[in-house]
Amino acid sequence: MKIASALNKLSELYTAKKDYKAAIQVYLRVLQIHEEVFGQNDVNLTFTLDRLAVLNYAAGSFKETEAAYMRMLALREKAHGSN
């Protein structure tokens, strides 16, 4: 998780520089690490997916934004119900 934390900081740097494509690539690696640690269907991934959706939105990648939000919603509904 220390690597994911360092990568998160790097993504924040790229975001501050408005280099969203670089930030997304780094954050995809963060997501991969979190999936390995928590599993692909764990509700703990929702923060990571939310951040990835925000970055994709900033980059104008709306299809990827929607996919991240839909996956996040599915994980939350599975964990907490649909209400």
Residue frames relative to the residue before (quaternion, step in Angstrom):
aa qw qx qy qz dx dy dz
M 1.0000 0.0000 0.0000 0.0000 0.00 0.00 0.00
K 0.5573 0.5997 -0.4030 0.4091 3.61 1.16 -0.40
I 0.6229 0.5231 -0.3407 0.4715 3.57 1.09 -0.68
A 0.6413 0.5166 -0.3258 0.4645 3.59 0.94 -0.84
S 0.6419 0.5229 -0.3224 0.4588 3.58 1.00 -0.78
A 0.6588 0.4921 -0.3039 0.4811 3.58 0.97 -0.84
L 0.6482 0.5072 -0.3152 0.4725 3.58 1.00 -0.80
N 0.6016 0.5556 -0.3491 0.4556 3.57 1.07 -0.71
K 0.6527 0.5028 -0.3108 0.4740 3.60 0.96 -0.85
L 0.6359 0.5201 -0.3251 0.4685 3.58 1.02 -0.80
S 0.6346 0.5230 -0.3210 0.4698 3.57 1.01 -0.80
E 0.6294 0.5280 -0.3266 0.4674 3.58 1.03 -0.78
L 0.6241 0.5306 -0.3335 0.4666 3.59 1.03 -0.76
Y 0.6717 0.4861 -0.2979 0.4731 3.58 0.86 -0.95
T 0.6306 0.5298 -0.3308 0.4607 3.57 1.03 -0.75
A 0.6442 0.5199 -0.3163 0.4634 3.59 0.96 -0.85
K 0.6899 0.4487 -0.2600 0.5051 3.58 1.15 -0.68
K 0.4121 -0.7281 0.4347 0.3333 3.57 1.41 -0.04
D 0.4301 0.6409 -0.4918 0.4031 3.57 1.14 0.72
Y 0.0979 -0.8679 0.4862 0.0289 3.52 0.55 1.27
K 0.6238 0.5445 -0.3537 0.4350 3.58 1.01 -0.71
A 0.6548 0.4852 -0.3108 0.4891 3.60 0.98 -0.77
A 0.6357 0.5289 -0.3243 0.4592 3.58 1.00 -0.83
I 0.6427 0.5204 -0.3188 0.4631 3.58 0.99 -0.81
Q 0.6555 0.5145 -0.3228 0.4487 3.59 0.87 -0.88
V 0.6529 0.4926 -0.3108 0.4843 3.57 0.97 -0.81
Y 0.6971 0.4848 -0.2838 0.4455 3.57 0.89 -0.90
L 0.5620 0.5636 -0.3910 0.4622 3.59 1.18 -0.40
R 0.6230 0.5144 -0.3296 0.4884 3.58 1.11 -0.65
V 0.6074 0.5354 -0.3433 0.4760 3.61 1.05 -0.76
L 0.6502 0.5119 -0.3139 0.4655 3.59 0.91 -0.90
Q 0.6401 0.5285 -0.3237 0.4540 3.58 0.94 -0.86
I 0.6507 0.5039 -0.3103 0.4759 3.60 0.94 -0.85
H 0.6716 0.4965 -0.2982 0.4620 3.58 0.88 -0.93
E 0.6277 0.5229 -0.3352 0.4693 3.60 1.05 -0.70
E 0.6448 0.5137 -0.3156 0.4697 3.58 1.03 -0.77
V 0.6930 0.4755 -0.2692 0.4703 3.58 1.00 -0.83
F 0.8076 0.3075 -0.1290 0.4864 3.59 0.74 -1.09
G 0.4893 -0.5939 0.4714 0.4308 3.58 1.12 -0.67
Q 0.6038 -0.6238 0.3745 0.3256 3.56 -1.14 0.61
N 0.7575 0.3641 -0.2012 0.5031 3.60 1.17 -0.39
D 0.4370 0.7075 -0.4522 0.3224 3.58 1.16 0.46
V 0.5482 -0.6406 0.4383 0.3114 3.56 -1.00 0.89
N 0.5519 0.6209 -0.3937 0.3935 3.62 1.17 -0.39
L 0.5909 0.5815 -0.3653 0.4233 3.60 1.21 -0.30
T 0.5099 0.6976 -0.4174 0.2814 3.60 1.15 -0.41
F 0.6266 0.5194 -0.3557 0.4595 3.62 0.99 -0.69
T 0.6554 0.5161 -0.3021 0.4613 3.56 0.95 -0.92
L 0.6675 0.4941 -0.2957 0.4721 3.58 0.95 -0.87
D 0.6205 0.5394 -0.3381 0.4579 3.58 1.04 -0.74
R 0.6596 0.5018 -0.3016 0.4714 3.57 0.91 -0.92
L 0.6524 0.5093 -0.3106 0.4675 3.56 0.97 -0.84
A 0.6308 0.5272 -0.3287 0.4648 3.60 1.02 -0.76
V 0.6487 0.5183 -0.3121 0.4616 3.58 0.94 -0.87
L 0.6593 0.5010 -0.3073 0.4690 3.59 0.95 -0.85
N 0.6553 0.5017 -0.3140 0.4693 3.58 0.95 -0.84
Y 0.6201 0.5336 -0.3396 0.4641 3.58 1.03 -0.75
A 0.6634 0.5078 -0.3017 0.4594 3.57 0.91 -0.93
A 0.6908 0.4640 -0.2674 0.4859 3.57 1.13 -0.68
G 0.5030 -0.6658 0.4155 0.3620 3.57 1.29 -0.14
S 0.4990 0.6376 -0.4266 0.4031 3.58 1.26 0.36
F 0.0940 -0.8727 0.4781 0.0320 3.54 0.47 1.26
K 0.5952 0.5575 -0.3688 0.4460 3.61 1.08 -0.61
E 0.6799 0.4710 -0.2776 0.4886 3.59 0.95 -0.88
T 0.5895 0.5625 -0.3544 0.4589 3.57 1.14 -0.68
E 0.6764 0.4907 -0.2878 0.4679 3.55 0.85 -1.01
A 0.6487 0.5277 -0.3262 0.4408 3.60 0.91 -0.87
A 0.6619 0.4987 -0.3075 0.4676 3.59 0.94 -0.86
Y 0.6716 0.4876 -0.3016 0.4692 3.59 0.93 -0.85
M 0.6464 0.5144 -0.3264 0.4594 3.60 0.99 -0.77
R 0.6454 0.4994 -0.3213 0.4805 3.59 0.99 -0.77
M 0.6332 0.5297 -0.3209 0.4643 3.57 1.00 -0.84
L 0.6540 0.5131 -0.3067 0.4636 3.58 0.93 -0.90
A 0.6525 0.5172 -0.3143 0.4561 3.58 0.93 -0.87
L 0.6556 0.5038 -0.3142 0.4665 3.59 0.96 -0.81
R 0.6698 0.4909 -0.3040 0.4669 3.58 0.95 -0.84
E 0.6512 0.5038 -0.3229 0.4667 3.59 0.97 -0.78
K 0.6317 0.5261 -0.3316 0.4627 3.57 1.02 -0.75
A 0.7137 0.4591 -0.2484 0.4671 3.57 0.97 -0.86
H 0.8340 0.2381 -0.0659 0.4934 3.57 0.92 -0.93
G 0.5538 -0.5821 0.4093 0.4323 3.59 1.24 -0.15
S 0.5828 -0.6336 0.3988 0.3159 3.56 -1.21 0.36
N 0.5891 0.5746 -0.3802 0.4222 3.63 1.20 0.08
